[in-house]
Amino acid sequence: MRILVTGGAGFIGSALVRHLVGAGHEVLNVDALTYAGNLASLKGVEGQPNYRFCKADIRDGAAMTAAMTGFRPERVMHLAAESHVDRSITGAADFIQTNVIGTFTLLEAARGFWQTLDRAARGAFRFLHVSTDEVYGSLGAEGLFREDTPYDPSSPYSASKAASDHLAKAWHRTYGLPVVVSNCSNNYGPFHFPEKLIPLTILNALQGRELPVYGKGENIRDWLYVEDHARALDLIAEKGRPGETYNVGGRNERRNIDVVHRICEVLDRLVPNNRPRAELIAFVTDRPGHDARYAIDASRLEDELGWRAAEDFESGIEKTVRWYLDNDWWWQPLRARYDGERLGLAKAPAR
């Protein structure tokens, strides 16, 4: 199958591309290579005859149309996005431009291409829009996000993704474009840009640096190993019903402080140190608008499509820590240009 993936040099996108290429699909990876896009994450598929790369911005309508008509995909899997909440707090404009305007531009290019297909090809075509559980807002102590949970985004990032979700659904309802939407919980695993909690904690702990934890570390996230997510996306694009949403979660709720402690324990065992790395933990001023808890009900995906996560948090975090220990060739160049400085401190607007 010919599959066009946007954002395939990012964290989740590169895991998906590696999975699809390994499964024998012909893949075109379209990525603008912004700060978190890294072709080194695709070293394992570089040179494969069923993989090709196109450097292009999803906001560029002519480039997206050319990619569609030149490659003639049977699926589009749209992951290109600005994705870090902290960066969205201090630089929301990039999130609106990429996540909203970019998604609109891509939908229009896909619709134009789809309308040129014959009836059978139009029926088989799928556009998978990949999103986040953050669009649902914050949960209390009980309950889970379901596909019918009302949207209530808290950050500029989650608001931009909510807008793009609505655009994708509207293009299905208005134009008939066969769109499927997925909303996932927090991903972790190999090739994760070191601004996010888990890779930042691993690398800071390895280097004996402070381990910043927002607030009291009580915020809860549902953790999903990225390779499990890649398998889920392939399945949703293949078997998901157009117009429907599928939530993807690992059923692995953890407080942030417990995640950090677990990483310290694994590192202390694998790379013994002269003092417990948990002593490096430092509680810092909380993120503005920090949602208390996320948790996904993945029953539709599990029951309707038969997906199951292969990794629980314990096995996944062990694999992740070991990967960072074994692959400093990948992360050391990134640390040279992003050294773990605090992001997302709200500032007063310029006057």
N, C-alpha and C positions, 0 to 999 in steps of 0.2 A: 504494500500500500504506500502511496505517496502522501507524506505528512509534512505540513509546514508548521514549524514551531517558532513562536516569537519568544524572545527572551531566553533562548537556549544556552546562553553563556552565563546565565545567573545560577544561583544555588539550586533551586528546584528545577529550573529549566534544563540545566546541564545533566541532572540526574535522569530527567525524562528522556533527553536526547540519547544518553548512554544506553538506557533501557530499550528505546525504540530501535536504535541502530543494531544493538545486540539481538533483537528479535527478528531482524531481517528486513525491516521497513526501509524505504527510501526517504531520507529526512533532509529537508532544507531548514537550516537554522538561521532565522532572521534576528539580528541583535544589533543595537546601536553601540554596544561596548561602552556604556557609561561606567562610572567608578566601580560598580559591583559586578560588571560583566567581565569575565575572565576566560579567555580561550584556553588557558592552561588547564582548566577544569575538564576540557574535552580532549586532552592529550591521548586518551585511550581509544578514541574513535577517529582521530585525525588521520587522514589518508585512506580511510575505509571507502570502498567504491560506492556505498549506499549513503554516504554522508557528504553534504556540501554546506558551505557557510556563505551568507550574504550580509555584509555590514550595511544596515539601513535602519532608519528611524520609523517607528510605526505612525508618527505624525505626518510622514511624507506620503501623501496620497498617490503620487505618480510612482514612487518606488514600491508601494504596497501593491498597486495594480500590476506593475511589471512582474513582481514576484509571483503573484497569482497566475497571471497568464503565461508566464514562462515556465513555471514548475508544474502547473495544473494539479494542485493538491486534491486528494479525496477527503482529507481532514485538515482543518486548521485548529491548532492547539495554542491558545493565546495566554502566554504567561508574562509577557513583557510588562513591567510595572516598576514604578518607584515604590519601595516596600518598607522602609524603616520609619516607624512612628516618630522616633526622636528627630530624625531629619525633617519630617513633615511639619514639626512644630516650629522650626526656625526657617523653613524654606518651602512653604506650602505650594508656591506657584508651580514648581516642577511636577508636583503630584497631580495637580489639576491638568496641566498640559499633557503629561504622558498617560495618566490613568484614565482621564475622561476624554480629552480631545483625541488622544492616540487610539483609544478603543473605538470611538466613533469612526475615525478614519479607516481603521482596519475592517470594521463591520461593513462599511460602504464598499471597500475594495472587494471584500468577500462576496457581498451581495451582487455586485456587478459581474464578477466571475461566475457565480452560481447560476445567474440568470441565462448565461450562454450555454449551459449544459443541457443535454437531452434529458428526458423525463426520468429515466432510470438513474442517471448520474446525479441529478438533483435530489432524488429520493435517498441516495446512499451518502450524500455529502453530509459532513458534520462540522460544526464550529463549536469547539469547547472553550468556554470562557472560564478561566481559573481565578478564583477569588479567595477570600479569607473569612474566618468566623468573626473577625473584628467588626464586620458590618452589623452584627446583631447587638453590639453594645456590651453591657456588663451583666453577669448573672449574680444573684445572691448566693447564699450558702447551698441552696438546693436547685435542682432542675438541670436541664440540658438544652443546648441549642438544637432545634429541629428545623427542617426545611421551611416550615410555616411560621417560624419565629419572626415577629415584626422587626424591621430594621431600626436600629437606634445607635448610629455610629458616634463615637466620642472624639476622635482625632481627625486632623486634616487627611491623614492617610486613609483611615477607615471610611470617611465621608467620600473620598474620591473613588474608592473601590465600590462603595454602595451605589454611587452614580453610574459607574461602569456596568455593574450588575443589572441595573434598571435599563440601561441602553441595550444590553445584550438581549434581555427578555423582550423588550419592545420591538427589536428587529425581528424576532420570531413572530410575535403576535401581529405586527403590522404587515410585514413583508413575506412572512412564511419561511424566512431563513432558518434552517434546522439547527438551532442553537441549544446547547446544553450548558448548564452552569454548575460549577463545583465550588464549595466553600470548605476550606481546610483549617485545621487547628495548627498550632505552632510546630513548624518543622525543625529538625536538627539532624546532624550527620556530617559526612565528608563534604569538603569544598564549600563550607559556610563562611561567608565574609565576616571577618572578626570584629564587627561592630555589634553583633547580636550577643545575647546573654551567654549561651553555652560556649561558642568559640572564644569569646573575649575572656571568659573565666578560665578556660583551659590554658590559653596562651599567657595571661597575666600570672596565673599560678605557677606555670613552668618557669617564668622569669622572676619569680619572687616579688611580684608587684601587687599593689592593693587590688582587692576584689570588690568592686563597687556593687552594692545591692540597694535598689531603690526602696525608700521608706523603711519599713520593718521586714521586707521580704515576704509579706503575707499574700501577695497577689498570686493567684493560681492559674496555671495554664495546662492545657491538655496537649501532651507532646506526641508528635508523630514522626517516626523515622522516615527520612526523605525518600529512601528507596521503596518503602511501602507506599508512599504517596505516588511515586512514579507509576507503580503497577496499578494503583487505583485510577489514575488519570487515563491510562491506556484502556482500561476496562470501561470507564464511563464514556469515553469517546466512541468505543466500539458498540456498547450495548445500551447506553443511556437513552432515555426517551426525550426527543426534542421538546423544548419548552419546560423541562423539569430541572430541578436543582437536586444535587447529591452532596450531602455533607460527608467530609472525610476526617476522621479523628482516630487517634490511637488508643482511646480509653485509658490514658495514662496521666491523670491529674496529679500535679505536684506544685507545692508552694515554691516560689523562686528561691527562697533561702534553702529549702531542702535540695533543690537541684544543685546549687552551689556547693553545699556540704558533700553531696554525693560525688561530684567531680573531684573535690579535694581528697576524698577517701580513695578513689580509684587511682589518682596520681600518686598519693602517698605510698600505695602498694606497688605500683609499677615503677615509679621513679622515687625511691626513698629520699627524704630531705632531712635536714637537721632539726626541723620543727614542723608540727602539723600545719599544712597549708591553710586550714580553716582560720588560723590566727591572722591571716591576711584580709579577712572579710571586713569591710568598712561600710556601714549604712550611710547613704547619701540622700540628699533632698529628693523627694519623689518626683516622678514625671508628672507634669500637669495633665489632669484628666485621665489618670491611670486607671483603667478598668480593673475591677476587683477579681473577677473570675471568668474564665472561658471553659466550656466543656461541651463536647460535640456528641450528639446522638447519631451514630453512623448506621442505624438499623436499616434504613432504606438501601444503602450501598451494600450492606452485608446480606440482607434478606433477598433483595430483588436481583442483585448482580453477583452475589456470591463472594465478595471480597472479604479477606481477613488480613489484619496486620500480622506480619511474621515476627516482628520485634516488639517486646515489651520495653519499658523504659530501662530496666536494668541491663538487658542484653544490648540495647541500642546505645546507651551511654558508654558502655565498655568498648564497643566497636568504635564509637566516635573518638574517645580519648586516645585509643591505640592508633587510629588513623592520623591524628594530629602529631603524635609522637613520631610516626614513621614517615611523615610527608612535609618536613620543614621546607623542602624545595618549593612547595606550593604557597605556604603562608608567609614565609620570611619576606618576599618582595612586597606583599600586601602590608605587612607591619611597617615597612619602610615608609609607606605613604599614608597609612592610617594607624597611628600608634596607640589607639584605645582611648583617646581623649573624650571627655564627656560631651555628649550631643543633646540637643533638645531642651535647653534651658530657654524658657519663654522670655522674649524681650519686648519692650514697649515698641510699637510701630513708629517709624520715622515720621517726623512732622515737617 
